Amino acid sequence: MGTRLQAAPELDLVIFGGTGDLAMRKLLPALIRLQHDGLLPARLRVIGVAREPLDRDAFRALAQQRVAACLGAAFDVAAWDRFAALLDYACVDATDAASYEGLASMLLAAPERERVFYLSTAPRLFATICEQLAQRGLNTERSRVVLEKPLGHDLASSQAINDAVGGFFGEQQIYRIDHYLGKEPVQNLLALRFGNALFEPLWRRESVRDVQITVAEELGVESRGDFYDQVGAMRDMVQNHLLQLLCIVAMEPPASISADAVRDEKLKILRALRPIAGADVGLKTVRGQYRAGAAGGKPVPGYLDEERIPPGSTTETFVALRAEIDTWRWAGVPFFLRTGKRMPQRVAEIVVNFRSVPHSIFGQTADSLNPNRMVIRMQPEEKVELHLLAKQPGDVMHLQPVHLNLDFAETFRSRRLDAYERLLMDVMRGNLTLFVRRDEQEAAWRWVEPIMDAWKASTERPKAYTAGTWGPASSSALLGRDGLAWHEEI
């Protein structure tokens, strides 16, 4: 973003968890596409690191098989062959100090190269890995470390992980991934807000009625039941993705697009969020858990019947909440956040609803007219819609909703980078703008912890909702108390 930084021509990208799901489904395909577009460093080496006793050729063969299965018809053998030449492998058991020697020898043989250590492993291994790298002198000033979520399960565990990693890498070397920040529409929201004079006078309490942020998934927990049951929707989605999206919507204009200028403004929003605690938790939050229903026209089991879910689990698969930001710009404007599994469709969007006109001159009451709204859609398609009112054709002055559609696929014919492509490029270029700073992360934990504590202390189970629906009825009631409705219910 902003002035383009250049990656060092000679760079080692070391992926811990190199045979894992994230590496094979997201990271390697993203790197292949970047190579096709000529966006990789001139002399890049990608080193997969895992416990499996593989050599370079065996790793390349395994990666080809897994990536081909992931990409399906989009897999290109010629493109793979070009990319495979960049791949190397080191067998490392993260908890066995002696097993790091091979990787260290590989890296120290080329000390002039910059290094990016991508930790796609369980967070409990982050400290051990960083310590072992430091003991071998691999955490130089020209090294960076990428941390995948979840970074802890509460504030204390998050601080412990950050303290441990921060003991070996400086804050400017630590890249905490939130892949939603790499999505093109999120960055376009910054462009729309701060690159156009049209929106700034309207982007405030006097004109905005409410803001809705939804990240819905059609899938259930699938094979991740044992992991998900320890996390839940609040930790998995709200504490990071949804709060980061809220910050982008609500932040003040930064002085520049530099990393700390942007993150300073996001931090102010997190600190201005009105706390939800005590009796307010019951009034302003909804937690749900899906029961048996249908998805994609097929019957699906309820959460408690999924594999590796303990009987009677109270882990939430759905969260909706009403947030408020105590600033002059946003005082009194409700921000509704919602996320859930086994919803009717996979969708991620931000909806900014503007206030109705104060008086209608067209024979329709102001309340009966749909207010203007902006819809920023991140998935499944990427677009921005501006909903307006226009005269319906005919001899009667009757207004009906219309919308202006900025469809990125139609407007920009060039291929758009997906989130991991963008973030990998920024890591290699040393651009921290789209990564989460430690104080941001901790401010988010401080805000969600009282809610989680209240849920834990409550004897009330999560509200049941049928798989394939938009969540518990109390989610609609949450907005109904303000005379509002979720976007898809309007």
N, C-alpha and C positions, 0 to 999 in steps of 0.2 A: 504494500500500500504506500502511496506517496512516492517519493524518490526510490527508484528500484535499486535495491542492494544487490551486489554480485556475490555469488558463492565463490569460495576459494576454488581454483581450478583443480587442486588435488585434495580430495576429501575421503575419509573413511566413515561410512555409515554402518555402525555396529548395532545389530538388532538382537537384543536379548529376548528370548522367547521366539527365536527365528523359525521354529517349526510349528508355532502355534497358530490358532485360528485367525487372530488379527493380522499377523504377518502375511499369511497366505491369502486371506480374503480381501484385505484392504491395502497393506503397505506395498507389497510387491506389485500388484496390479497398478497401483498409483504410480510407482516408479517406472513401470513399463510405458505407461501413457506419457509421462514426462519425458522419457527418453525419445519417444516417437516425435514429440513436439520440439525436441532440441533444447530442453530446459534443464537438463542435468549438468552438473559440473563436468568439465572436460575430461578429467581423470578421476572418476568416482569408483570406489570399491565398496560393495555391499557385503558385509560379513554377517552371516547368520550365526547366532550363538544359541546352543541348546544342549541338553544332556545326551541326546541320542548319539551313539558312536558312529558318526558318519564322516566320510571324507568329502572333499569338494565335489567330486563327480556324483556321489550318492545324494548329496544335498541338492545339487542342480536337478537331478532326476526326480527327487521327491517334490521339489518346488514346481517343476513343470507339470507333474501329475496333478497337484493340488490346485495350482493356478488355472490350469486348463479346465478342471471340473468347475471351478468358480466362475470363469468367464464364459464357458459354453461356446456358442457360435462366434463370440467376439474374440476368441483366442486365435492369435496369429502366430504360426510356427516361426516364420522368418523374424518377426519382431521379438519373439521369445529367444531365439538363438542369439540375436544381437545383445539382448539384455543379460542372458545367462553368462556371457563372457565377463560381466562385472561381478558375478557372485563368487564368494568364498565362504568357508565354514570353519568354525572352531567349536570343538566339543568342550563344554564347560558345565560343571555342576555348580550352581551358584553358591551352594553352601560348603563346597570343598575348595579350600584355598589353593591347594596344589594344582587343581585343574585349570587355573587361570594362566599358567605359565605359557601354554601354547598360544593363547590369544595375545598375551603380552609380547611374546617374541615376534608375532606377526605384525603388531602395531609399531613396536620400537624399531623394527627394521626400516621403517619409513617415518622418521620423527618429524619430517618437514610437513607432513600432511595434517590438515585439520581433522578433528574427530567429533562425531556426533554419536552419543550412546543413547539408543532408543530402548527404554526399559518397558517392554511389553510382557511383563511378568506380574505375579502377585505382588502387591505393594509391600508385603512383609519382607520381600527380598531386596527392596530398594537400598536400604542402608548397607546390607552386606555387600552387594555388588559395588556400590560406590566406594566403600572402604577398601575392597580388594583392588579396584582400579587405582585408587590413590596410593596404596602400598607399592604399586609398580610404576608410579610416576606417570600415569596415563591421564590424570586430571589436570592437564596444563591449562594455561590461560586461553589457549586456542581450542579448548574442548568444550562441548555442550552436552547436557543430559536432558532427555525428554521423558517425562513422567506421564504414564497413562492413568486414568482414573480407575477405581476410586482411591483417592488419597485419604485413607482412614475411614472410620465409621462414625466419628464424632470429632469435636474440636480438639480434644486432648490427643487422640491418635493421629489426627492430621498434623498437629504441631510436632508430635514426636517424629513422624516421617520427615517433615520439613527440616527439623533440627538436625536429623541424622544426615540427610542429603546435603543440607547447607553447611555441614562441617567439612565437606570435601569440594563443593562447588559453590561459587558465588551466586547471588540471586540473579545477576545478569546472565548467568550460564544455565539457568534452570528454566525449562520450557514445559509448563503444565498444560496438557492438551485438553481442550474442550472443542470437540470437532464441530459443534454447531457454529462456533465463531468463524470457521473456515468456509461456511456455506455462502455462495454468491449473493443470495437475497439479503443476508444479514449485513454484508458489506455494502450492498446497494442501499440499505436503510441509512447507513452513515452518509452515503452520497446524496440521497434524497433530502435528508435533513439538513446537512451542512454545505451542500453544493448548490442549493436552490433557495432563492429568496422567498418563494411562494409559500413554503410550509412553516417557516420559523414563527411568523406572527400567530399561526393557528395552533402551534404545538404547545399547548398550555391549558390550564384549568378553565379559562374563559371559553374555550372552544371545544375541548375534548370532554365527552361525557363519560366514557369508560374505555379501558384497554383490556383485551382478552388475548391470552397467550396459550395456545394449545399444542401439545405434542402427543399425538395418539398413535398407538401401535395396534395393528390387526392381530399380530402374533401373541401367543401366551408366553410362558416361561421356557417352552421347548425343553431342551436338554440341560438347561442351566438352573434347574430347580434348587439344588443345594446351595448354589451361590446366591441366587436371587432371594431366597428366603432369609438370608442373613443381611440383606441390603434393603429391599423394598423400594417403592416408587419415590419416596421422599429423598432418600440418599442417592438413588440411581439417576434421577432426572431433575428434581426440583432444586436441590442444593447447588447444582452446577448449571445444567443447560438452561432451565427456565429462568433462573435468577440472572444469568448472564444476558439472556435475551431482554429481560426487563431493563437491565442497565443500559443496553444499547438504545432502547426506546426512550428512556427517561433522562439520560445523562445530559448535562449542559454541554454546549459547544466547547471542545478542547481547544487549547491555544494552537495546536498543530496536530498532525496525524502521527506524531512520534509515539513510541510505545508507552512511555510513562505519562505523557500528556493525556492519552486516551484512558489509560488505566486509573489515573488519578480521578478522572471524572466518574468512572464506573464505581470506584470505591466510595465516593461521596453519596451515591444513590444507595448503595448497600447499607451505609451507616445511617441514612435518613429513613430507612424502612421502619414503620411503626411496629414495635414488638407485638407479637401475638402470644399471649400467655394466659394462664388461669382460665377463667370463664370464657374469655374470648376465643379460646381454641375450639370450643363446641359451637360457637356462633359463626366463626370465620373460616373454618376448615371442614373438609369432608374427606374421610378415607374410606376406600371401598375395596372389595375383593370379588373377583369374578366367580360366578358359578357356571354350571354347565349351560351351554347354549349352542349357537351356530356361528361359524366363521367361513366365509367363502362358500356358503351353501351347504356346508357339511357340519355335522354335530361335533362339538369339542367338549372336553371334560372341564369341570370346574377346577379352580386353583388347588383345592385340597385333594383332588384326585390326580394331580400331575405327578410325574415321577420325582422321587426324592424330596417331597414336601411332607414335613412331619404332621401327624394328625392334629387337628385343632389349631393350626398355625394362625396367628393374627397379623401376619405380614400384609401390608397394604399393596395392592396392585393398581390402585387408582388414588389420585390426590387432586382435590380442587380446593383452592383457597382464595380469600379476598385480602389483598395487600393494599396498603396505603403508604404514600411517600410524603413525609412531613417537610416539604419545601414550598417556597412561594409559587413555583411553577405548577406543582402537582397537588397542592393541598385540596382534599375533598374529592379527588378523582380516584375511583376504585380501579385497581388492577387485579383482574381475575386470572389465576394460573390454573392450568388443568393438564394432567397427564394420566395415561392409563394403558393397560394391556387389554387385549381382546375387545377392542373398540370396533365400530362398524367399518372403519377404513384407516389406512395409514396416512396421517396428515400432520404437518407441522406448519403453524401459521400464527401470525400476529395480526390482530384486528384492532384498528383504532377507530372507535365510534365517535363521531362528532355530534355536537348538540343540534337539536332541531331548530329550525328557524323560529324566531320569537312570535311571528304572526303570519298566518297563511292568507294570501289574497285570492286563492284559487278555488274557494268553495269547499276545500278539504281542510279539516282541522290540522293544526301543526302536529299534533300528537299522532295523527293517522298517517302522516308522511314518513316514509323510511328516512332516517337521518343519513347524511353523507358518511361514508366510511372508507378507510383504506385497509386493504387486505394484502399483507405481505406473506406469500406462500413459499415455504422452503421445501416441502415435499408433499406429494410425489413429484409434482412439477414445480418449477421455479418461476415465479411471476409476481408482479405487483398489480393489483386492481384498485381503481378509484371509483367508488360507487356514488353516482349522482342521481338527480331527478331531471327528467325531460318531459316535454309535452307528448302525450300519446297522439298519433295521427288521427285526424277527424275534426269535426266542427265544434267539439267541446273541449274547453281548456281543462284537461285532466292529466295529472302528472303520473308518471310511472318510473320505476327504477331502471337505470341503464348503467353501464360501467365502461370505463376506459381501461384497457388491458395492456400492460407492458409484459409481454411474454418474451423472456430472454432468448428462448430457442428461436423465435421468429425474428426478433429485433436484431440480435447479434448472431450472425451466421457462423462465426468462429466457434470452435469447441470450447465449452466452459469447463474450467477445472472443478473437480469435485473437492469436497472438504479436505480429505487427506492429501490430495495432490497439493493444494494450496498450503497446507500447514507443513508438509515435508519441504516444500520449496522455501518457506520462511525459516524453518529450522536451519536448512543448509546455508541460507543467506544471512543468518544471524538477526532476523527481524522478530522482535518479541511482541509486536502490537496485538496479535490475535491469540496470545497466550495469557494465562491467568497468573497474576502476581500473588505472592503469598498472603499479603494483607487482604486482598480481595477474597481469597478462598476462606480465610479465617473469619472475615466479616459475615460471609454467607453461612458458615457453620453456626456462628453466634445467633443468627436470626432463626434458623430452623430448629436448633436444639430444644428450646422451650416447647415447641410444638410436639416434637418427638417424645420428650419427657412426659408431657401430658397424656399423650396416647398410651405410652407404656404404663402409666399409673392408672389408667382408666380400666374399668371392668367391661366396658362396652366393646363388642367386636366391630371390625370394619363393616360398613354397610354392604350388603350383598347386591350385586348387579349381574344381570344375565349377559353372558358372553355374546358379543355382537351388538351391544347397545352402547349408549354414550355415558354409561356410569349410573350411579345411584340417583334416585329421584331427588335426594337432598342436594345434589349438585345443581339441579335446575332451581331449587328453592333458594340456594345461596345467592343467585342473581335476582330471583323473583322478589326478594325482600327490598331490592332497590328499583323494582319495576322494570328489570332488564331480562334479557334472555341470551343464551349462548348463540353464537353466530349461526349455527346450522338449524337452530330452532326458530329463527326469525322468518 
